[in-house]
Amino acid sequence: MSRLAPEALLWDVDGTLAETELDGHRLAFNRAMTEAGLPWQWDPSLYLTLLRVTGGRERMAVFLEQAEGQRPSEDRLDALQRSKQRHYGELVAAGEIRLRPGVMRLMGAAAAAGVRQAIVTTSGRSAVEALLSRQLQQHRDWLEFWVCGEDVTAKKPDPQGYGRALERLACSADRVLAVEDSGHGVTAACGAGLTVLATRSASSFQEPDAHFTGAAALVDGLGDPAMPCQVLRGPACPEGQITLSYLQQLFPGG
């Protein structure tokens, strides 16, 4: 492995590994609200607005407080979150959510090159478990550990999750690269001193470019032979696929 290659890759989950937000979490929230007898359903436009609040439980709390005029009880939020997570797991198990193009390819290349990999996400552990059990069942050993929403007291854009990951990796931040899809995620990773590749997703395409200024490059995906990516800002990628060699270029002196 080149000395310029990342020592570790830290992956976000929602929107980065898979398009989980609009076709996964949103639908699961809607089913949970129906099950609880609530009269609301979140359409894609409303959900994209609600994504400004990080964390699903926090998102539901903000919405219900606005809709009902008072903050829901913790017990009620817990019940809704459990229901939502169950419905999300069912969607994943049914094969409704798949990894984004290029994710499996780049993860596999990193594993083969000895690059350490882990997850840093605001999602709950059960949601991560559901996705990886379905989509990375044979390759879960590629990921050393997960830092999930339950593991921090402050979620993205706070850098705490990435700080926890760096502690576990015990390596310098300047040799670690984060893959993120949202402005909150980019802010969190940059706050921890990481180099960032931002890959826009269906849930972040409306965010202004200014939210991604901290990223070393901004792309519309990781790319595969049948679906090449486009670089929106950063070094050119003529082959249309983000590779370890491309990631090397994103580090200072790379």
C-alpha positions as a LaTeX table, in Angstrom:
\begin{tabular}{lrrr}
\hline
Residue & $x$ (\AA) & $y$ (\AA) & $z$ (\AA) \\
\hline
Met1 & 0.00 & 0.00 & 0.00 \\
Ser2 & 1.34 & 3.42 & $-0.91$ \\
Arg3 & 2.46 & 5.59 & 1.98 \\
Leu4 & 0.02 & 8.20 & 0.68 \\
Ala5 & $-2.99$ & 5.88 & 0.87 \\
Pro6 & $-5.46$ & 6.48 & 3.70 \\
Glu7 & $-4.69$ & 4.53 & 6.84 \\
Ala8 & $-8.42$ & 4.28 & 7.46 \\
Leu9 & $-11.77$ & 5.00 & 5.84 \\
Leu10 & $-14.68$ & 6.07 & 8.02 \\
Trp11 & $-18.07$ & 5.57 & 6.39 \\
Asp12 & $-21.30$ & 7.36 & 7.09 \\
Val13 & $-24.37$ & 5.15 & 6.55 \\
Asp14 & $-27.59$ & 6.95 & 5.60 \\
Gly15 & $-27.25$ & 8.39 & 2.12 \\
Thr16 & $-23.61$ & 7.28 & 1.86 \\
Leu17 & $-23.66$ & 3.49 & 1.98 \\
Ala18 & $-27.25$ & 3.34 & 0.75 \\
Glu19 & $-30.15$ & 5.62 & $-0.16$ \\
Thr20 & $-31.86$ & 4.88 & 3.12 \\
Glu21 & $-33.54$ & 8.18 & 3.89 \\
Leu22 & $-36.39$ & 8.74 & 1.43 \\
Asp23 & $-37.12$ & 5.09 & 0.63 \\
Gly24 & $-36.27$ & 3.62 & 4.01 \\
His25 & $-36.43$ & 5.76 & 7.12 \\
Arg26 & $-39.18$ & 8.04 & 5.76 \\
Leu27 & $-41.45$ & 5.10 & 4.93 \\
Ala28 & $-40.70$ & 3.49 & 8.29 \\
Phe29 & $-41.61$ & 6.70 & 10.13 \\
Asn30 & $-44.87$ & 6.89 & 8.17 \\
Arg31 & $-45.76$ & 3.30 & 9.03 \\
Ala32 & $-44.96$ & 3.92 & 12.68 \\
Met33 & $-47.21$ & 6.98 & 12.76 \\
Thr34 & $-50.04$ & 5.06 & 11.09 \\
Glu35 & $-49.61$ & 2.23 & 13.58 \\
Ala36 & $-49.81$ & 4.73 & 16.44 \\
Gly37 & $-53.00$ & 6.26 & 15.05 \\
Leu38 & $-51.37$ & 9.56 & 14.14 \\
Pro39 & $-52.89$ & 11.47 & 11.19 \\
Trp40 & $-49.64$ & 12.57 & 9.51 \\
Gln41 & $-47.51$ & 11.20 & 6.70 \\
Trp42 & $-44.19$ & 12.69 & 5.63 \\
Asp43 & $-43.90$ & 13.25 & 1.89 \\
Pro44 & $-40.40$ & 13.52 & 0.36 \\
Ser45 & $-40.41$ & 17.33 & 0.39 \\
Leu46 & $-41.30$ & 17.54 & 4.08 \\
Tyr47 & $-38.84$ & 14.81 & 4.99 \\
Leu48 & $-35.98$ & 16.61 & 3.26 \\
Thr49 & $-36.79$ & 19.62 & 5.44 \\
Leu50 & $-36.90$ & 17.47 & 8.57 \\
Leu51 & $-33.45$ & 16.09 & 7.77 \\
Arg52 & $-32.05$ & 19.36 & 9.06 \\
Val53 & $-32.59$ & 17.71 & 12.45 \\
Thr54 & $-30.03$ & 14.94 & 12.94 \\
Gly55 & $-31.20$ & 11.72 & 14.55 \\
Gly56 & $-34.52$ & 10.00 & 13.90 \\
Arg57 & $-35.82$ & 10.21 & 17.45 \\
Glu58 & $-34.90$ & 13.89 & 17.60 \\
Arg59 & $-36.59$ & 14.43 & 14.23 \\
Met60 & $-39.84$ & 12.90 & 15.47 \\
Ala61 & $-39.70$ & 14.97 & 18.66 \\
Val62 & $-39.32$ & 18.23 & 16.74 \\
Phe63 & $-42.12$ & 17.35 & 14.33 \\
Leu64 & $-44.60$ & 16.34 & 17.03 \\
Glu65 & $-43.81$ & 19.41 & 19.12 \\
Gln66 & $-44.54$ & 21.63 & 16.11 \\
Ala67 & $-47.68$ & 19.68 & 15.14 \\
Glu68 & $-49.18$ & 19.30 & 18.63 \\
Gly69 & $-47.86$ & 22.35 & 20.42 \\
Gln70 & $-45.94$ & 20.49 & 23.11 \\
Arg71 & $-43.01$ & 18.13 & 23.29 \\
Pro72 & $-44.05$ & 14.45 & 23.39 \\
Ser73 & $-43.14$ & 12.38 & 26.42 \\
Glu74 & $-39.97$ & 10.32 & 26.38 \\
Asp75 & $-42.01$ & 7.11 & 26.70 \\
Arg76 & $-44.05$ & 8.03 & 23.65 \\
Leu77 & $-40.94$ & 8.86 & 21.65 \\
Asp78 & $-39.36$ & 5.57 & 22.69 \\
Ala79 & $-42.43$ & 3.63 & 21.53 \\
Leu80 & $-42.54$ & 5.42 & 18.18 \\
Gln81 & $-38.82$ & 4.88 & 17.66 \\
Arg82 & $-39.10$ & 1.16 & 18.41 \\
Ser83 & $-41.97$ & 0.86 & 15.94 \\
Lys84 & $-40.07$ & 2.83 & 13.31 \\
Gln85 & $-36.96$ & 0.68 & 13.71 \\
Arg86 & $-39.03$ & $-2.49$ & 13.33 \\
His87 & $-40.61$ & $-1.21$ & 10.12 \\
Tyr88 & $-37.21$ & $-0.12$ & 8.82 \\
Gly89 & $-35.80$ & $-3.56$ & 9.48 \\
Glu90 & $-38.68$ & $-5.10$ & 7.53 \\
Leu91 & $-38.01$ & $-2.82$ & 4.55 \\
Val92 & $-34.33$ & $-3.75$ & 4.54 \\
Ala93 & $-35.07$ & $-7.46$ & 4.94 \\
Ala94 & $-37.42$ & $-7.27$ & 1.96 \\
Gly95 & $-34.55$ & $-5.99$ & $-0.19$ \\
Glu96 & $-36.05$ & $-2.54$ & $-0.65$ \\
Ile97 & $-32.75$ & $-0.80$ & 0.18 \\
Arg98 & $-29.48$ & $-1.60$ & $-1.57$ \\
Leu99 & $-25.93$ & $-0.28$ & $-1.39$ \\
Arg100 & $-25.17$ & 2.65 & $-3.65$ \\
Pro101 & $-23.09$ & 1.95 & $-6.78$ \\
Gly102 & $-19.38$ & 1.72 & $-6.01$ \\
Val103 & $-19.69$ & 1.14 & $-2.28$ \\
Met104 & $-18.99$ & $-2.61$ & $-2.35$ \\
Arg105 & $-16.22$ & $-2.12$ & $-4.91$ \\
Leu106 & $-14.37$ & 0.56 & $-2.91$ \\
Met107 & $-14.84$ & $-1.22$ & 0.40 \\
Gly108 & $-13.45$ & $-4.40$ & $-1.10$ \\
Ala109 & $-10.46$ & $-2.61$ & $-2.59$ \\
Ala110 & $-9.72$ & $-0.94$ & 0.74 \\
Ala111 & $-9.95$ & $-4.25$ & 2.59 \\
Ala112 & $-7.63$ & $-5.93$ & 0.07 \\
Ala113 & $-5.11$ & $-3.09$ & 0.47 \\
Gly114 & $-5.13$ & $-3.32$ & 4.26 \\
Val115 & $-6.92$ & $-0.01$ & 4.79 \\
Arg116 & $-8.85$ & $-0.10$ & 8.05 \\
Gln117 & $-12.56$ & 0.71 & 7.86 \\
Ala118 & $-15.29$ & 1.61 & 10.32 \\
Ile119 & $-18.68$ & 3.31 & 10.50 \\
Val120 & $-19.58$ & 6.65 & 12.07 \\
Thr121 & $-23.30$ & 7.39 & 11.91 \\
Thr122 & $-26.11$ & 9.13 & 13.75 \\
Ser123 & $-28.33$ & 6.11 & 13.06 \\
Gly124 & $-29.21$ & 3.67 & 15.79 \\
Arg125 & $-27.32$ & 0.40 & 16.04 \\
Ser126 & $-30.37$ & $-1.68$ & 15.14 \\
Ala127 & $-30.78$ & 0.19 & 11.83 \\
Val128 & $-27.12$ & $-0.33$ & 10.97 \\
Glu129 & $-27.39$ & $-4.00$ & 11.91 \\
Ala130 & $-30.42$ & $-4.44$ & 9.65 \\
Leu131 & $-28.67$ & $-2.89$ & 6.64 \\
Leu132 & $-25.32$ & $-4.63$ & 7.02 \\
Ser133 & $-26.87$ & $-8.02$ & 7.76 \\
Arg134 & $-28.70$ & $-7.82$ & 4.45 \\
Gln135 & $-26.21$ & $-6.03$ & 2.20 \\
Leu136 & $-22.77$ & $-6.88$ & 3.64 \\
Gln137 & $-23.47$ & $-10.22$ & 5.24 \\
Gln138 & $-20.38$ & $-11.91$ & 3.80 \\
His139 & $-18.06$ & $-8.94$ & 4.35 \\
Arg140 & $-18.85$ & $-7.55$ & 7.78 \\
Asp141 & $-15.26$ & $-8.19$ & 8.82 \\
Trp142 & $-14.25$ & $-5.33$ & 6.52 \\
Leu143 & $-15.61$ & $-2.97$ & 9.20 \\
Glu144 & $-13.71$ & $-3.00$ & 12.49 \\
Phe145 & $-16.34$ & $-1.20$ & 14.54 \\
Trp146 & $-19.37$ & 1.08 & 14.43 \\
Val147 & $-19.87$ & 4.39 & 16.22 \\
Cys148 & $-23.65$ & 4.84 & 16.27 \\
Gly149 & $-26.11$ & 7.35 & 17.64 \\
Glu150 & $-26.26$ & 5.59 & 21.01 \\
Asp151 & $-22.50$ & 5.94 & 21.44 \\
Val152 & $-22.38$ & 9.74 & 21.60 \\
Thr153 & $-24.01$ & 12.54 & 23.55 \\
Ala154 & $-23.90$ & 14.95 & 20.59 \\
Lys155 & $-24.67$ & 13.86 & 17.02 \\
Lys156 & $-23.42$ & 15.28 & 13.73 \\
Pro157 & $-22.60$ & 18.08 & 12.93 \\
Asp158 & $-20.79$ & 17.71 & 16.25 \\
Pro159 & $-17.47$ & 15.88 & 15.65 \\
Gln160 & $-17.80$ & 13.70 & 18.76 \\
Gly161 & $-18.55$ & 10.52 & 16.80 \\
Tyr162 & $-15.48$ & 10.95 & 14.63 \\
Gly163 & $-13.42$ & 11.73 & 17.70 \\
Arg164 & $-14.53$ & 8.43 & 19.23 \\
Ala165 & $-13.57$ & 6.62 & 16.04 \\
Leu166 & $-10.10$ & 8.19 & 16.01 \\
Glu167 & $-9.58$ & 7.08 & 19.61 \\
Arg168 & $-10.40$ & 3.50 & 18.66 \\
Leu169 & $-8.23$ & 3.61 & 15.54 \\
Ala170 & $-5.35$ & 5.14 & 17.50 \\
Cys171 & $-4.02$ & 6.79 & 14.36 \\
Ser172 & $-3.47$ & 10.37 & 13.27 \\
Ala173 & $-6.47$ & 12.26 & 11.88 \\
Asp174 & $-4.42$ & 13.51 & 8.95 \\
Arg175 & $-4.23$ & 9.98 & 7.50 \\
Val176 & $-7.95$ & 9.18 & 7.85 \\
Leu177 & $-10.62$ & 9.88 & 5.24 \\
Ala178 & $-14.35$ & 10.16 & 5.88 \\
Val179 & $-16.99$ & 9.45 & 3.23 \\
Glu180 & $-20.09$ & 11.57 & 3.83 \\
Asp181 & $-23.17$ & 12.66 & 1.90 \\
Ser182 & $-24.50$ & 15.63 & 3.88 \\
Gly183 & $-23.41$ & 19.02 & 5.08 \\
His184 & $-23.85$ & 17.95 & 8.70 \\
Gly185 & $-21.59$ & 14.97 & 8.09 \\
Val186 & $-18.93$ & 17.01 & 6.32 \\
Thr187 & $-18.92$ & 19.54 & 9.16 \\
Ala188 & $-18.55$ & 16.77 & 11.74 \\
Ala189 & $-15.68$ & 15.06 & 9.94 \\
Cys190 & $-13.85$ & 18.31 & 9.25 \\
Gly191 & $-14.29$ & 19.27 & 12.89 \\
Ala192 & $-12.36$ & 16.14 & 13.83 \\
Gly193 & $-9.55$ & 17.06 & 11.43 \\
Leu194 & $-10.33$ & 14.46 & 8.76 \\
Thr195 & $-10.03$ & 14.66 & 5.00 \\
Val196 & $-13.51$ & 14.27 & 3.51 \\
Leu197 & $-14.95$ & 12.91 & 0.28 \\
Ala198 & $-18.54$ & 14.14 & $-0.08$ \\
Thr199 & $-20.88$ & 12.11 & $-2.26$ \\
Arg200 & $-24.23$ & 13.76 & $-2.84$ \\
Ser201 & $-27.27$ & 11.57 & $-2.32$ \\
Ala202 & $-30.99$ & 11.74 & $-3.06$ \\
Ser203 & $-31.47$ & 13.19 & 0.42 \\
Ser204 & $-28.75$ & 15.84 & 0.12 \\
Phe205 & $-29.00$ & 16.96 & $-3.50$ \\
Gln206 & $-30.92$ & 20.08 & $-2.46$ \\
Glu207 & $-28.27$ & 21.22 & $-0.01$ \\
Pro208 & $-26.31$ & 24.26 & $-1.21$ \\
Asp209 & $-22.72$ & 23.73 & $-2.30$ \\
Ala210 & $-21.63$ & 25.91 & 0.61 \\
His211 & $-22.49$ & 23.05 & 2.99 \\
Phe212 & $-19.75$ & 20.96 & 1.37 \\
Thr213 & $-16.93$ & 23.49 & 1.20 \\
Gly214 & $-14.92$ & 21.60 & 3.81 \\
Ala215 & $-14.77$ & 18.47 & 1.66 \\
Ala216 & $-11.65$ & 17.85 & $-0.42$ \\
Ala217 & $-13.88$ & 16.68 & $-3.28$ \\
Leu218 & $-17.59$ & 16.58 & $-4.06$ \\
Val219 & $-18.97$ & 13.84 & $-6.32$ \\
Asp220 & $-22.41$ & 12.54 & $-7.26$ \\
Gly221 & $-21.50$ & 8.98 & $-6.25$ \\
Leu222 & $-18.61$ & 6.53 & $-6.07$ \\
Gly223 & $-19.24$ & 5.13 & $-9.53$ \\
Asp224 & $-19.19$ & 1.69 & $-11.11$ \\
Pro225 & $-18.46$ & 0.61 & $-14.69$ \\
Ala226 & $-22.16$ & 0.69 & $-15.55$ \\
Met227 & $-22.79$ & 3.93 & $-13.66$ \\
Pro228 & $-19.76$ & 6.26 & $-13.72$ \\
Cys229 & $-19.62$ & 9.09 & $-11.25$ \\
Gln230 & $-19.21$ & 12.78 & $-11.96$ \\
Val231 & $-16.86$ & 15.05 & $-10.04$ \\
Leu232 & $-18.71$ & 18.20 & $-9.04$ \\
Arg233 & $-15.64$ & 19.74 & $-7.41$ \\
Gly234 & $-12.15$ & 18.38 & $-6.92$ \\
Pro235 & $-9.57$ & 16.37 & $-8.87$ \\
Ala236 & $-10.73$ & 14.90 & $-12.16$ \\
Cys237 & $-11.72$ & 11.24 & $-12.22$ \\
Pro238 & $-11.53$ & 10.20 & $-15.89$ \\
Glu239 & $-12.39$ & 6.56 & $-15.21$ \\
Gly240 & $-15.63$ & 7.54 & $-13.48$ \\
Gln241 & $-14.92$ & 5.39 & $-10.42$ \\
Ile242 & $-13.60$ & 6.56 & $-7.07$ \\
Thr243 & $-10.57$ & 4.42 & $-6.23$ \\
Leu244 & $-7.91$ & 4.34 & $-3.53$ \\
Ser245 & $-5.61$ & 6.14 & $-5.95$ \\
Tyr246 & $-8.19$ & 8.91 & $-6.28$ \\
Leu247 & $-8.53$ & 9.16 & $-2.50$ \\
Gln248 & $-4.75$ & 9.55 & $-2.21$ \\
Gln249 & $-5.00$ & 12.75 & $-4.22$ \\
Leu250 & $-7.33$ & 14.30 & $-1.65$ \\
Phe251 & $-4.74$ & 14.40 & 1.12 \\
Pro252 & $-2.36$ & 17.36 & 1.40 \\
Gly253 & 0.71 & 16.41 & $-0.60$ \\
Gly254 & $-1.17$ & 13.55 & $-2.26$ \\
\hline
\end{tabular}
